[in-house]
Amino acid sequence: MLLMEYLDGSEHAIDVVIFERKLVAAFLSDIGPTNYPSYTGTVTLMPSNLPSDKQAQLVTAAYQCCNEIGLSNGVFNVEMKMTSTGPKLLEINARMGCGFTRNWIKRLYGVDLMKCAMLISCGIKPYVPKLPPVEFLLGVNLIPSEHGRIMTNNNLRMVLNDLQASGDVILMMVGDEDAESTQYEQPFAKITVKGRNVDECRQKLGEVCGKLNIETKNYRVSEFTKYL
């Protein structure tokens, strides 16, 4: 058994690029609640919707945490909560964020985290342009127990293909939709929409979830996105 202190507040992922103990860049995303009572992730938003001062606190805290444990060169993924008493560390991964993270950051900021990691490993400081993103990305995870049918139902698959072809959604497969459903099941795909602001993203994702039957009584996407 692992007993941990409960931390209030919102959850966030910070991907930091560090070269010779100096912060080169940081990319912040907001993470929605897990699908209680499981701990499976649900929705993600990038860039963050937090006020700029709280974003700065999270970036500074993530960078300092990496430095304190000796992560002085590389690309690292830090998960934190912004609590009522400030940033609190959840975990540090000595690698870039998983799955969709690299693609999202390339699209929004024009920065390839893999290239950054390779340059740093060769002793070269990566150049990271300071380009403000012009859109938001909001993605929802699909899990086998609730959404496996989307890939096997011909009608739903046709709708999904049409949404992809029109550019209304971005589909990224990250696992097996036929995986056995368990208490600890992992997402097999992420469906993402883009928008000029968070409200537009919520609306678009709601429409997509309605067309593909993603929202169910056991998977309330409309509730998850309220936290972002």
Steps between C-alpha positions, in 0.01 A plus 500: 500500500618850414355775718526855366385840617195631315577814300220736403498715188554450128748264335754603238784359292812707436746388233829678561811528282817547709855555376791519743261560790334794325137504391470526122124452461191373679162390367201479732178304459191453716388150597137419573379275782533122486192290431408424861530245655780408258818702454483496121568841343218667306558842337796731433524865394798686350600778541401537863191699593649608834575868573852596393627543856399146597654365180827671590490346848456150357779541245742634762411221743539229235838636391626524858384146582692361200814687598478390861512131405783543250311516169723764345486412128206369299125512448293407803132456583379626838149456637385741769189630669423867549357483850360766731851533646690502170660240268544147637702229326332175393770337289806561283565296186854512361363513145265709291125469551342188356277442201350814352725753679770524234244542218302764687809708584624480139161623378451778755855629548700369206738319736598132468580360844672198346737727307564700818590182688733383223681835479548514876638145501762625252589796719316753284257752647174481300351818356140538610307786334263691727189461285165551675246234402209615283259222599407266782496120484259296712520122494302215656633152569312195373495185715424143389205440732307805377629577151638186338183482291594823320772312313286195423163659421497581129270801534697658784829433322367672187401804706845507659668471159291791369589715802868426444481573128334836563761593760243525780682245715849360542514128584805349665512129577699416812392145581271209420124555492451126552697498826328324786305742721636512852495737795830640373424515128701741287377729220537362148450828314470876539258713300590870484319812383643847441352840572576869542415483870412248769123547472511431126704185565248380760216555256675321215601207718145470628370479143758238407423295810132508407564382143729216611317403822812571704306646791323228700349476846834357618716747307369856537723703272289814550575480872872437449546810283341730762822473701716645221 
